[in-house]
Every structure is written in C-alpha cells, then in structure tokens.
Amino acid sequence: LVGFPIALFTATIGLELAHIGTHDAFYYRAAMIANIAGVVMGLVAAIPGAIDRWALPKQSRAKDLATQHALFNLLTIALYGVSATMLYLGWSNKMMVDGEWSLDARIPLAFDMIGFVSMVSAGMLGWTLVQTHHVGIKPANVRAHKPSREPELETNPLLVRSN
C-alpha cells in the first residue's frame, strides 16, 4: 500500500513544477488530484501500519522506531493535506487574467517539498523496521531466518510462523 502515496506525492511535485513552468491548468488540476489521492491512500496505508505498531513489545527499539516512523508519516500526510487544500481552493476560486487561469502552485509546492523530506525520513525508518526488525513480515523459512537483534521480537505472533 505504501507505494501508492509515495508515487502520488512524488507525482504531485512533478506536476506542480510542470504547472509552474508552463502555466497550463491541466498540470495544476492533475497535481491537485494526485495530491488528494495520495493523502487518501496514505491514510489507508496507515491502518496496517498502526496494527503492526500496536503488536510490537512495549519496551523495544522496534516500537520506538515504529513510533518515529508513524509520526513522520503523519507529518507527511498533514503537509500534503494542507497543500491539497490550498490547491483545491485555488482551483475552486480560479479567475481568468489576461486569457490565462490565475493558479499559483508555489506555496503548495513548498509544503510538498517539506512533506517529501518527511516522507523520505519515514521511508528510511520503515526500511529499518522491515529489514532489521522484521516488522510486518513472516520469514519464508524459519530455520534460515536470521534472529532479530531484539529477542522479544522473535516471539511476536505476527513474525513467528506456526507449523
């Protein structure tokens, strides 16, 4: 699920840049739609992420990383949400000036750039959770499974394969 908001948020920035470069209303509207879809998909992706986080042992490094990961994701969604609102209001209140629509994507782009940095930070933490702590995955072969750095994660029912 996380691939959708990542792709949509990245597309939002590209489309905003295309609008700024061409002043074509198509790119503005496409950026707005991609942004709104990214926020919705980000909220959908948060559901299994929250379930995984709640299943982790309370006093573990993985739980701390999962909390940081969640906070960066919420910050990302909030920043893109503000941008989506600004793009939507700009589209709803657009006016014709000298034969062109007066649409400004510069301020939403600034929010999106900060959101992109937050998204990359969340992604790095998410990668660590999956690769180092094996959160959200079941090993294909339990015997070949490299033990976690935290023994309490080995007893996590989400991670242990039942025979």
C-alpha positions in Angstrom: 0.0 0.0 0.0 2.8 2.4 0.7 3.8 2.5 -2.9 0.7 4.5 -3.8 1.1 7.5 -1.6 4.9 7.6 -2.4 4.2 7.6 -6.2 1.3 10.1 -5.9 3.1 12.5 -3.6 6.2 12.4 -5.9 3.9 12.9 -9.0 2.3 15.9 -7.2 5.7 17.7 -7.0 6.5 16.9 -10.6 3.1 18.2 -11.8 3.3 21.3 -9.7 6.7 22.0 -11.3 5.2 21.4 -14.7 2.4 23.8 -14.0 4.9 26.5 -12.7 7.0 26.0 -15.9 4.1 26.0 -18.4 1.2 27.8 -16.6 -1.0 25.0 -18.1 -4.1 24.5 -15.9 -4.0 20.7 -16.7 -0.9 20.2 -14.6 -2.4 22.2 -11.7 -5.5 20.1 -11.7 -3.5 16.9 -12.1 -1.3 17.9 -9.2 -4.4 18.6 -7.1 -5.9 15.2 -7.9 -2.7 13.3 -7.3 -2.2 15.1 -4.0 -5.7 14.3 -2.8 -5.4 10.7 -3.9 -2.0 10.5 -2.1 -3.5 11.7 1.2 -6.4 9.2 0.9 -4.0 6.3 0.1 -1.6 7.4 2.9 -4.5 7.2 5.4 -5.4 3.8 4.1 -1.8 2.6 4.3 -1.7 3.8 8.0 -4.2 1.2 9.0 -2.0 -1.9 8.7 1.0 0.2 9.9 -0.9 1.0 13.1 -1.8 -2.7 13.6 1.9 -3.7 13.2 3.0 -1.0 15.6 0.5 -2.0 18.3 1.6 -5.6 18.1 5.2 -4.7 19.0 6.5 -5.2 22.5 6.3 -2.0 24.6 9.9 -1.7 25.6 11.7 -2.4 22.3 13.8 -0.5 19.9 11.4 -1.6 17.1 8.4 0.1 18.9 10.4 3.3 19.2 11.3 3.2 15.5 7.7 2.4 14.6 6.5 5.5 16.6 9.0 7.7 14.9 8.0 6.2 11.5 4.3 6.9 12.3 5.0 10.4 13.3 6.9 11.2 10.1 4.1 9.6 8.1 1.5 11.7 9.9 3.6 14.8 9.3 3.9 13.9 5.6 0.1 13.4 5.3 -0.6 16.6 7.2 1.7 18.7 4.9 0.4 17.2 1.8 -3.1 17.6 3.2 -2.5 21.4 3.6 -1.1 21.5 0.1 -4.1 19.6 -1.3 -6.5 22.0 0.4 -4.6 25.0 -1.0 -4.6 23.5 -4.5 -8.3 22.7 -4.2 -9.2 26.2 -3.0 -7.1 27.7 -5.8 -8.9 25.6 -8.4 -12.3 26.4 -7.0 -11.7 30.1 -6.9 -9.7 30.4 -10.1 -10.1 33.5 -12.3 -9.2 34.4 -15.8 -6.4 37.0 -16.0 -5.2 38.1 -19.4 -6.5 35.0 -21.1 -4.9 32.6 -18.5 -6.2 31.0 -15.3 -4.7 32.6 -12.2 -3.5 29.5 -10.5 -0.5 29.6 -8.2 1.2 26.4 -7.1 4.3 27.9 -5.5 3.2 27.8 -1.8 1.6 24.3 -2.1 4.9 23.2 -3.7 6.8 24.5 -0.7 4.6 22.4 1.6 5.0 19.4 -0.6 8.8 19.7 -0.7 8.9 19.7 3.1 6.5 16.8 3.1 8.7 14.9 0.6 11.7 15.2 3.0 9.4 13.9 5.8 8.3 11.0 3.6 11.9 10.0 2.8 12.7 10.1 6.5 9.7 7.9 7.2 10.8 5.6 4.4 14.2 5.1 5.9 12.7 4.2 9.3 10.3 1.9 7.6 13.1 0.1 5.8 14.9 -0.4 9.1 11.8 -1.8 10.7 11.4 -4.4 7.9 15.0 -5.2 7.2 16.5 -5.1 10.7 13.5 -5.9 13.0 11.4 -7.9 10.5 8.2 -6.0 11.4 5.2 -6.8 9.2 6.8 -9.9 7.5 6.9 -13.6 8.1 10.1 -15.4 7.3 9.7 -17.9 4.5 12.0 -20.4 6.2 12.1 -20.2 10.0 15.3 -22.2 10.3 17.1 -19.9 7.8 15.6 -16.8 9.5 18.3 -14.6 11.0 17.3 -13.8 14.6 16.4 -10.2 15.4 18.6 -8.0 17.4 15.8 -8.0 19.9 14.8 -11.4 21.3 11.3 -10.3 22.3 10.5 -9.8 18.6 11.1 -13.5 18.0 8.0 -14.3 20.0 5.8 -11.7 18.2 2.8 -13.7 16.8 3.0 -11.5 13.6 6.5 -12.7 13.0 6.6 -16.4 14.1 5.3 -19.0 11.6 3.1 -21.6 13.2 3.6 -25.1 12.0 
